[in-house]
């Protein structure tokens, strides 16, 4: 019986590529967080604090899945983490803005 996904036949270096992609993402978060520390120390610290979390998640996701039920759990975990990171990114983006400057970002009606 053949699997539904062709990559399941011979995944090759897919797990290694996934791990490297997550590692690059973690390094990017570290670089951006370090750059943000100069102008926005609180936001930069938050981004830097997320760097090890993203790296650890990449190590977890990059492992080969032996049982199919673990794959759905991993996908759920990744989805939840991505949503959390996205929400934190929005919060961090608005931390450095005063209410007056936020009013300039919003479109004016009428």
N, C-alpha and C positions, 0 to 999 in steps of 0.2 A: 504494500500500500504506500503510495507516494504522499508526502506532506503537502498541505495547501500552499505553502510558500516555497518557491524554488530555492531560496537561500538556505532553507533548512537542510537541503541535501548536502551542500558543502559550503558552510558559512565562511570558510577561508579565514581572513583576518578581520572579520566584521567586529568581533569583540574588542580587538586591539584598537581599531579605528574609533570605535565608540568611546573607549577609555581615553584615547588621545584627544578627542573632541571635547570631552568634559574637562580634561586637564587644561586645554587651551582656554576654555571658558572661565575656569577658575583663575588662571593667570591674568586674563583680561579684567576680571572683577578686582583682583589685587592691584593691577596697574591703575585702573580707574579710581579705585578707593584711595590709593596713595596720592594720586593727582588731586582728588577732591579735598584731601586733608588741608591743603593750603588755604582754600577759600571757604570751604564748608566743613569744619572739623567733625561735627556730629554726623552729617550725612556720609562723609568719608569713612568714619569709624564703623558705621552700620554696614557699608559696602564691604569693607575689609573683614568684618566679622562674618559675613556670609561666604567669604572665599573658601574657608576650610569645609563648610557644609556642602558647597557645590563640588569640591574636589572629592569628598567622601561619597557623595551621591554618585558621581561618575565611576568611582571604583566599584560601587555596588551594582550599578546598572551594567557595567562592562563585563561582568562575569557571565559565563555561559549558563543558560537555563537548562536544567535537566528535566524538570517536570513542567508541563504546560500550565498547571494552575499557579505556579510561581510567576509565570510570565505576566498574567493578568494583574497580580499583586504589584509587580514591579512597575507596570504601566500606570496603575493607579497611584503609586507612590510618586512616580515622576510627574504625573499630571498635577498632583497636589502641591509638590514642591515648586513646579513652574508657576502655578497660580500664586503661591505665597511670595515667591521672588518678584513676580510682576506687581503685586499689591505693594510690597515693600519698596519697589522702584518708584512707584507713583508717590508714595508717602515721602521718600527721600527727595524726590524732585521738588516737592512743595515745601520742604522744611526750611529752606533758605529764603523763601519768598515771604515778604510781609503782606498783610491783607490788601494794602494799597496796590502793590505790584501785581497781585493776583487779579485784581479788578481790571488791569490793563491787558491781561492775557485773555480774558473772557470777551466774547463778541458783544457789542452793544446793540440793543434793539431800539428802533424808533428814532 
